[in-house]
Amino acid sequence: MAGVKDAALGFFDSGVGGLTVVRAVQDLLPGEDVIYLGDTARLPYGSKSPETIRQFAEEDVNFLLSKGVKAIVVACNTATAHALPKFWENCPVPIMGVIEPGVEAVLADESAERIGIIATRGTIQSHAYQHALATRKRGLMIHGIATPLLVPLIEEDWISEEVTKEVINKYLDPLVAKGIDTLMLACTHYPLLMPVLDEILPGDVRLVDSATTCAERLKEMLEGTDLLNAKGGNGKLEIYLTDLSEQFEELAKRFLRRPTGKVRRAVLSAS
Amino acid sequence: MAGVKDAALGFFDSGVGGLTVVRAVQDLLPGEDVIYLGDTARLPYGSKSPETIRQFAEEDVNFLLSKGVKAIVVACNTATAHALPKFWENCPVPIMGVIEPGVEAVLADESAERIGIIATRGTIQSHAYQHALATRKRGLMIHGIATPLLVPLIEEDWISEEVTKEVINKYLDPLVAKGIDTLMLACTHYPLLMPVLDEILPGDVRLVDSATTCAERLKEMLEGTDLLNAKGGNGKLEIYLTDLSEQFEELAKRFLRRPTGKVRRAVLSAS
């Protein structure tokens, strides 16, 4: 008999960047089915106000709940920063975000002291990362900067272009000047920039993203709530986007690094 | 007695760029009241699919109709390109877009032969400008390119930065190589880039935007439908945005080049 353990995991993001988290989860928990929602019709979330982000995130969660998911991952930094505390109060299934795992990944290296954070304007202005880091460890130097041009550059597929390097340099120069030892990529899009960041940054700056740690924390959450699916590999993946276009389907493949299967259109409704 | 001539004109855009059109209309028709809607919660429209753009535009039009406007200007190139033909069939008040005026502004110089068009991906892919130009005059050379990074650069206020020039050069080099004599700025955001474009482009390339011609065509439309408000200056302006933020209010002032008054939040509903 199919029980709640067999239900799918739900993920959502403003776009397709959250598929970097799905990829890490599929690697660690290959037996789990996954339902992914990308709100491509209204992306980006990062430049919008906290109230609007919370409203959109609530509609995203309701969509996933309507699909019968057993747990939810907010695979979007901006939505985690502004909406997760609200969901903890009233979501009927376990729900987690990407910020706590990101902070944990940063602090996994005990020598980390001078932390740079790059993210959307919404995430930076929420101070969620700065706050989570500062409460975990005393004496950290934390420098967060909003880098709103990086998502459009990635979506334009200009990752290897000279201007992308210049934009990154312009954003990061002040962080490098402050002698950061760690750079947190606090947006699910940014892992695609790893090769460029590696080339640009001094060799002793550690680059951190939250996908792998997020998968590990999800596994713990499922174990703790007795929801882990014990069956072997071959979990199914269903991707829903609120706006379908060739460009998003292409990007989805790049983030997932494997075929996406048929992508469906989702229609959300206000709660 | 207040009649329909005293009702306001309605304008909408995905964001605040359409205020460049409002400014031109206020200069030409200072007695008209204006209600402006910017769908900042879901911007940009330019990267999304035709179906989604049409659905958003329909909700925008319904909002303006609910405010009792006497006529509507689609002050957004992407929405004009994909949704205007639909509205012509069933909008209960006169409605016009920015593309026909833009094309007219291009062809006002009879020597124009090699036309470059820069716009969002949605506008370029619609072929609306290319089609409108080609049906007006035979033998034109028309080159449209999508320049999706320009809106984020303008919104980041990096207009005078070196990287912005490099992005523009990268986009425009192929057009310049084709020997264009005219460049159509087919997005209401782009007039803010005029100083940079002037500096970058060869001196004999004419830059065209649609705002002034759009105001003239609107005046004709109001005269033709007996809706022109004959009273003198001091028309009121009401601005509604679907997402309020300091950043959008700042941008609105830059596009309007005058104080915006109190900006209100609009809540749209599906039709």
Interface residues (C-beta under 8 A of the other chain):
Chain A: T40 A41 R42 S47 K48 S49 T52 F56 R121 P148 L149 P152 L153 E155 E156 W158 E161 E162 V163 E166 V167 K170 T242 D243 L244 S245 Q247
Chain B: T40 A41 R42 S47 K48 S49 T52 F56 R121 P148 L149 P152 L153 E155 E156 W158 E161 E162 V163 E166 V167 K170 T242 D243 L244 S245 Q247
